Amino acid sequence: MELKEKIKILSDAAKYDVSCSSSGSNRKNKGGLGNASQSGICHSWSEDGRCISLLKILFTNHCIYDCNYCINAKSVNSKRAAFTVDEVVDLTINFYKRNYIEGLFLSSGIFKSCDYTMEKLIEVAKRLRQEENFNGYIHMKAIPGASQELIKELGRYVDRMSINIELPTEKSLALLAPEKSLDEITRPMDLVSKTLKINKLEKKKYKKFSKKDLFLPAGQTSQMIVGAGDIHDRDVLTRSQSLYDNYNLKRVYYSAYVPVREDSKLPKIKTPLIREHRIYQADFLLRFYGFRAGELLSESKRDFDLNLDPKMDWAIENYSNPTDINKASLEELLKVPGFGPQSARKIVRARRAFNLSLEDLKKLRISTKRALNFITISGKYYGRRFDSKEALRSLMVEREGGEQLSFLD
């Protein structure tokens, strides 16, 4: 098969993996090719916010697994291809020299065995770093089930590693990916997390810390599919919370389910992008606003209201009395709709001198459009009147517009 045909097949097969990002690395150039320091990566973004500055391909779309949701499952009748190590290395170097890319994202189907596939990925990374002296960004997807020694070895050559969990519960994995297990996926995450901590301590302890001793300077990420089978937003968010708490992940990425094959266990229509968007918003609340998954969703409310962002939804569900901005703690201010970390800290700093008024907030350039129904300012309430949570929800849905805006409008 010609190289051009391989690129067409294996770049198309890689589009379903969204767990790639080229931020967070600081691998400097010392006489080689490329640069992953903060000024060296040129980010380009697609209209839905995904990074497109990397050469994003699969090593192969051959796979020994038969996951129901996957386009590369062995039972799917699709055109198969595989690169050689030389081809991936040559493509990366030549594309970089032509300024087409700023780095490489390489994933793979599992062929022959998990360890054999990992060995091929390591060979690519090793060749790029040691033979081509390539210092650009490299992100690779680790293969669940591969040995710990191979996971560690890959981590010495790449900037970021993703270990994709795909589905949030043991039950969903058993149903849709019976050859995988949660333990098989989380075990390498735990290994990476512990090795990163050790690497960080060694970097502080030893003055002569070579870049050869670096282990995943940009950390690890994962990905979950939203809407595959009978999976609720609560399941996804609870698993994300667990991954952040236990394995110190940089990011969890989310991918709205797209039907790629006929299966009675899976929906016949794709998951709306607005649902993926709500999960991303909730993920930000976990990472930057002090929320916990159990606060945002419960057993009685297992999915987000698609008409409202998760923070607004939570504020309405938990509404009792407006928050006094001159008395509330930083944590309480962060839970007010419309107030982000920067605005909340501005309020805390400014009110040390005097009680803030509405005019003071305007001078501080803090928007109150979304917050007015949930706060009092110097004892005054400026929001609209309502007599129940349902009435408040109706007001907010009306204000938000109630539907997702199109990128094309």
N, C-alpha and C positions, 0 to 999 in steps of 0.2 A: 504494500500500500504506500502511496506517495505521502510525503511529509505534510503537504498542504491538506490532504484529506484527513489525516490524523488530527491536525490542529482543529479542523472544522468539527469533527466528532467529539474530541475530548475537551474542547473549550465549551461546547454546548452542554455536554454532560456535567460540567463543573458548575453551571449557573445556579443549581439548587442549593449549593453550599454557601451560606451568607456569613459564615463566621470568620471573615477576614477583615482585618483593619491594619493599616500601616502606621499607626501611632504608637508611641511609647518606647521606641527603641532609640539607642544613642550610640550605634556602632560607627565609629569615626574612620575616615579613610586615611591610611598611611601608605601611600604609594601604589594602591591597587585600583580596582574599578568600583565605582558606585560609592554611595555614602548614605547611611541610615541615621545620621545625626539629625537633630531637629530641623536644620536648614536644608538637609539633603533629600528629603522625601517630598515630592510634589504631589499633593493630593488632587485627584479629580473625582468628581462625584456624579453618580447617576441621579435622575430626577427624584428617585425615592430615597436618596441619602446614602446609598452604598458606595464604598470606595472602589474605584475602577483603575487605580494607578498601578496595579500589579498584573503580571502575566498570570492569569488564573486558568489552570488546566488540571485535568486528571492525568496521572501517569498511565492508567488504563481504566477502561470501564468494564473489563471482565471482572466477575465477582463470584465467589463460591457461596455467598449468602443469598437468601431469597426473601428479603424484607418486602412486605406488601406495599409499602409506600414509595419504594425506591425505583427510579427509572433504570438503574443498573442491575436490578435483581436478575439472578441467573435464568429465571423463567420468562423474562421479558424478551420478546422477539425484536431485538434492535441491532443495529450495526455496531460491531465491536472493533476496538483498536487498542494498540499499546505503543507507547514511546519506548525507545531505548534510553539508557542513561546519557549516552552521547548526545542524542537529539534534544533532550531537555536542557542540558548544559549549553549546547550551542545556541538554542533558541533564546535562552535567557541572556546570554552574553551579547548576541547579535541584536536582539530587540533593545537591550539597554543602550548599546552604542548608538543606535539609531534614535534614541530618545523616545521610543514607543512606551517604555515602562520604567518604573522606578524600583521594581523588585519582583519577587516570585511568590505566588501562592500555589502550592502543589498538594493535591489530595490524590486519592486513588481508591479504586475498587480493590477488593481483597482477592488476589489470585495465588493459587497454590496453597499458601498459608499466611497467617498474620505476620509471622516472623520474616518470611521470604519477602513479603511486600515492604515491610519496614526496612529491611536491608537495602532494597532498591532506592527507597527515599533517602536513606542515610548516604548511600553512594553518590546520589545527585548533590546533596548538601556538601558533602566532603570534597567532591571535585570542585564545586564552585568556590569554596573557601580556600582550599589548600593549593589547588593547581591553577585556577583562574584568578586567585587573589581577589575575589569578588566580595566587596564590603557593603553591598546594597542589602535591602531588607529581604529576608526570607521567612515566610510563614508556611508551615507544613502541618498537615493533619495527621496526628498519630493514629495508628491502627489499634482499635480495642482488641485485647487478647494477645498483643505482642509482649515479649519478655521485658522485664524491668531494665535489663542491661541495654537493650536496644532503645528504649524510651530515653534513658539517660544519655546515651551516645548521640541521639538525634538532637537532644536539648543543648549539646555543646556547639552545634553548628548553625542552628536556626535562631531567629529573633523571637518568634512567637510560635506556640504550638496550640492547635485546637484538638480537643478530644470530645467529639460530638455525642451527646447523650440521646438526641433526637426525640425520645418519648419520655414523659415525666414519671411514669409509674411502672412497677414490675408487671402489673396486670396488662398494661398497654404494650409493653415490650413482648410479653409472652404471646399476646394475640397477634401483633403485627410484625414482630421481628423475633420469632421463637429461637433463632440460633444465637441471639445476644442475651446478655443478662446485665442487670444494673451493677452488680458487683464487678463484672468484667470491665465495665466502662469507668466506674469510679475508682477502682484500684490504681490505675495509672495517674489519675488526677491527684490522688493522695500522694503518690510517689513524687510527682512534679512539685506539688505544694511544699513538701518537706525538703526536697532538694533545693528549691528556691530560697527557703529560709536559711539553710546551711550556707548556701552560696553568698547570701547577703551578709551573714556574720563573718565569713572568711574575708569578704571584700573590705570590711571595716577593720579586721584584725591584722591583715597583712598589707604592708605598703606596696610591695612588688606584686600586684595582682594583675596578671596578664589577661588580655582579651580572650586568650585561649581557655582561660579558666571560667569565663562567663557561662552562665546557664540561663537560657531563655530571658534575655534582658527585657523583653516586652511582655513576659508572663504567658499565661494560658487562657484560652477562651473555650466556649462550648456553644452548641446550637440546639434549639428545640423546634419541632414542627408544631404550629398552632392549628388545631382543627382536624387532626387526623384521628378518625374514630371517635369513640365516646369519651373525649378528654375535655375537661372544663378548664377555664382560665385559672381557677383556684389550684388545680393540679400543677399547671405550668409554673405559676408564681411560687407555690410552695417548694417545688423542686429547685427553682432559681435561688430562693432564699437559702436553701440547704447548701447549694454549690458555693455561694458567696461566703457563707459562714464557715464551712468545713474545709474548702479547698482554695480560698482566697483568689477566685477567678477575677481576671480583669473585666471581662464582659461575658454575658450570656446573650447570644443573638437569637432572633426568632424569625421563622419563615412560615408565612401563610401557606397552608396545604394546597397543593395543586395536583389534581388527579392525573396520574401518568399511566395508569393501568386500570382495567376493570377488576373490582374486587368487592364482594358483598360486605366485607368488614369496614369498608371505607366510603366516605361521602362521594357522590357522583359529581358534585359541583365544588369549585374551589372556595377556600375560605376568604371572606371579604377582607381586603387590605386594612379596613378600619379596625378590625379585630386585632390584627397584628400590631397596628399603631397603638391601640389601647394597652396592649401588653408591654410595649416599649415604654410608654408613659409610666406605667406602674413600676417597671424595672428601675426607672430613674428615681421614683419615690423611695424604693428600697435602698438605693445606693447613695442618694444625696439628701434625702428629707427625713430620715429616721423612721420611716414607716416599716412595719413588718407585714409579711404576707397574710398572716391571720387577722390583721386589722382591716385590710382592704377587701377581703372576701371571706366568706364563712360557709358552713355547711348548708345554711338556708339561702345564701346568695353566692352561687358558684361561678357566675360569669358577670363581666362588667356591662354596664349600660353603654351601649354603643353611641348613644346620643350625647353623653357627657364624658369628660376626661375623668380618670379614676380618682383624682384628688377632689374634684368637685362632687363626684358621686359619694365619696367617703364623707365629705363635710356635710352633705345633706342628710345622709343616713344617721350621722352622729350629732346632729344639730340639737342643742338645748338652749343656750344663750349666746349672744354675740360675744366675740373675744375683744376685750379692752386692750388696744394696742400699746397703751402706756403702762400696763401692768403685766401683760402676758410674757412668759419666758420665751427664749429663742425657739425651743422645741414646739411650743404652742403656735408661735407665729409662722413657723415653717408649714404648719398644717392648715393655714388659711389659704383658700383658693386665690391665685393671683400673686401670692408672695413667694418669691424664690429665695434661695440662700443669701444672695447679695442684698436684696431688699430687706429681708428680716434682720440681717446684721446692721444695715444702715439705721433701721428703726431703733435697735437696742443701743447703738452708739449715740445717736442724736438725743434720745430721751433722757440721757444722763444729765443733760444741762437743763432741760425744761420739758413740760408736757407738750406733746406734739398735737398740732391741729391739722385739719384737712389741708390748709394752705401750706403748712410745713411739709407735708408729704409731697405736695406738688413741687415745692422747691427742691426737695431731695430727689425728684424725678422717679417717684414710686407710684406706679399705676394702681388705682383703687377700683377700676371698672369691674373686675371680677370679685373683688373682696367686699364691696360695700354692704352686701346682705349678710355678711358674717362677722362684722366688726363694729365696735363703737370707737369714736375718736373724741377724747376729752369729754366722755360721758354722753356724746350725741350719736344718734343712729341716723345714717344718711341713706340707707337702703330702702327698697320698696317694702310695703306692708304685706304680710301673708299670715294665715292662721293655722297652717299645718305643713308638715314636711312634704306632702303631696303637692300643695300649692307652691312651695318653694321650688320643688323639682320642675314643675311646669314653667315657672318663671325663668329658671336657668336654661331649660331646654329651648324655650322661646328666644332667650338672649343669645345662646350658642348657635342657633340656626337649625339644630336637629339633624344635620346630615353632613357627610364628608364632602369637602370641596374637591373638585377635580383638578388635577395638575394641568389639564388642557384648557380650563376656562379662563 
